[in-house]
Amino acid sequence: MAVCVFFSLSGYLICQSWERDPSTKRFLVRRLLRIMPGLVVAVIFCALVVGPLATGLPLDRYLSSPAVWSFVLDNISLLRPNSALPGVFQTQSIHAVNGSLWTLRYEALMYLLLMGFGMTGALRRWVPFLLAGAVLAATAFHWIDPAHVPLMWRVDLSAGKLAELSASFFAGATLYLFRGRIPLRWAPAVLLIPVMQLLPGTVLLALPYLTITAAQRLCLPMKNDVSYGVYIYAFPVQQLFSRYALAHGLGWLPVLLASTAVTFVLAVLSWILVEKPSLSLKQRGRASLKHACSSA
């Protein structure tokens, strides 16, 4: 459900970004500057800080393992998910080091799809149809899978995940494209909550509407955005504290409080030291472009 919220917001904001400046080159540069610097640092943090702290192997054996560098390259390249480090979290029920990163390759694919629609001039004409197709595909995967688990985790197939996540992303994009025609109001948004409970398949349309409505109605202006940092650091931090809690017989509440505090600190540092300086390059590039145009 949280991933659906993330992709809904992303679809809305990325579509807004494209419409404001439909330049392929600048669009790609903005997306790279927003995702890659923070991701690179987070992946290296997992490999060289979290891994040595949590591995059951001797440190020299851990650092010399090719699996460590495969972890780094796989996650930075976004080519395939890789959340395993040698000997790390093997005594816990979940062995993954950073289970959140698998979504980023789908996110990058959504960027390329939206850019492709924008380049062909088909953004407004085709997006609703693509959204409908994604919802139908995701619903089909939902019903043919017999496992009785929540919708967002039910399908392990890449095709199923792609259908679900593209439905959320392009639902957000559609809400932006038709923002003058689709009213964002609390009453229908609240009414959709029991609908999602009664008809799980409707979550792919209902949750994006609820998400964007809440974002529009409640969001306060913020100069500092730590959301991405929270997203890429929360999982490994929670895993570290869970490992410590298991070893010392602690309950879930200390883990929750400690991991929340440490994640927030890392997210703030990521924003101040990595993400914000990277994003400032966009502003410099824009200023240089304006200067070149005025000079010409």
Disulfide bonds with the S-S distance in Angstrom:
none
